[in-house]
Amino acid sequence: MSYRLRIIRRIILSLLFGLVFGFVISEASYLLLRETNRPPEVVTIVIPPGTAAAVSRGVSPPSIPDEMTFVVGDTLEVVNNDSTDHQLGPLWIPAGSTASMSLDDDQNFIFACSFQPSNSFGLDVREPVTFWTRVGGVVFAGMPMGAIVALYSIIAWPIKKENEEANGISPDVQ
């Protein structure tokens, strides 16, 4: 096999190794980000009765998290079952009513919130993970890794030219 073909073969094998490595890393990330691996939906927060009294004592309602993660296109619906009016950012939710907000931008929000003792509520809105997002992750992780492996392998284990191998001549001596 010619010298060039051996170098090309090593580079191709290194790039394939890098793509396999990128696939493993990308799929591991995909599995860890399950909350954004879904289509947009309506997400409901229910404010239970007695929330205003609990918040005034500094107690957080156990059914309401401090922050939530959403997908672009989700709709946040807040149902107020408390006897007191509440606010979540731009939403004013009178007692016994419902308000909703469409989450159309990929952003992190921290809203003023009357049903949390901290008076704030975090919303993390992310792009949904698609097939092409996953392919991009494989390529963007795998190709640079393959290039690094190819360079390292050529430096660490140099390929000798055939005529030098046959004559027993070192590439440094000519």
N, C-alpha and C positions, 0 to 999 in steps of 0.2 A: 504494500500500500504506500502511496506517495506521501511525502512529508506534508503537503498541503491538505490532503484528504484526512490524514491523522489529526491535524490541528482542527479542521472543520468538524470532524467527528467528535472530538473532545469538547468543542464549543457547543455543539448541538446537544450532546449528552448533559453538559452542565446546565444549559438553558432548560432542558426537560426536567432535570433535578430541581431547578429553581421553581418551575411551574408547579411541580408536585408539592414542593414546600409551600408555595403561595396558596395552593388549593387547601392544604391542611390548615394553614393560619386563617384563611378567609372563612372556611367552613366552621372553624372553632369560634370565630367572632360572630358568625351568623347565629350559631346556637346560643351564644351568650346574650345576644340582643333579641330574644324572642318577643319582647313586648312591642317591638316595632316591625315584626315580621307578620303583619296582618293588614287587611284592607281597612280603609277608614270606617268608623262606626260611631254610634252615639254612646258616649260614656256619661253615666249618671252618678251624681253625688247627692246623697240624701242627707239633709240636715235634720237630725232627730229632735223630737220634743225635748225641751230643757237644755238645749245647747247654749243659749245666751247665759243662763244661770251658771252652767259649768264653766264657760269661758271667763265669766267674771270672777270665779274662784281660782282661775289659772289652770283648769283641767281641760285637756283636749278631748273631744269626743272620740272614742275608740274606732268608730266606723268611718272616720274621715282622716285620710293620710295627710301628712305635712306637705307633700309634693307629689306630683303625678307626671307620668310620661305619656305623650300622645303621638299620633301619626298625623301628618299634614292631611287635612280633610276631615278629621274627627270633629264631632260636635259635642261640646261639654254642656250637659244639662244639669242644672242645680234645682233640686226639689226641696223646698223649705217647709218642713213639718213642724217647725218651732212656732211658738206664739209671738216671737219677735221678728221684725224685719232684719234681713242680713244683706251684706254687700260682698261681692267678690270682684275686685277691679271695676270694670265698667258695668257689671251686672248689679242691678238692685232687685232683690228678691223679697217681696212682701210676704208676711206670714201666710202660710197655706197656699202659696203659689209656686210657679215654676218659671225659670228663666234659662235661656240657652245662649251659647256663644259658639260661632264657627271658628275653628282653628285652621286657618288657611296658609299661615306662614311658618317657615322653619325657624323657630326662635326659642329662646328661653325667657319666660316671663316670671316676674315676681309681682303679684298683685296684692293690694291692700285687701284684707279679709277680716270680716267681723266674726266668723265662726271658728277662728283659731286663736289660742291665747297669745301667740306671737304677733298677731295682727298682720300676718303675711302668708301667702300661699304660692308655692312655686309650680309652674307649668313648664315642662320641657316638651316642645313640639319638634319632632324629627321627621325627616323624609322617610317614607316607607322603603324597606329593603326590597329591591326587585331582582330579577334574574340578571339584568345588566349591571346592577350594583355589585352583585357577587362576582360576575366575570371580571369587572374592573378591579376588584380586590385581588383576584388571582393574578391578573396581569401586572398590576402595580407592585405587588409584593414579590412575585415570582421572577420577573425579568431582571430586576437589579440583582436579586440573589443569585440567579444563574450566571450573570455577567461576572460577579465577584468570584464565584466558584471557578468559572473558566479561567479568569486571570490568575487566581491562586494556584490552580492545578498546573498551568503552564509554567509558572515561576517555580513552584515546588518540585515538579516532576517534568523537566524539560523533555521535549521530543527531539530525538536525534535524527539527523538526516540519514537516509538509507545508505548512501555511498560512504558516509563516515562510519556507520555501524559495520558495514562490510569490511572496510579497511582497518577498523579498530582505531581510527583517528579521532581524537577529541575535537569538538567544534572550536576550541580555543586555539588549537595548533593548526596552521595551514601554510 
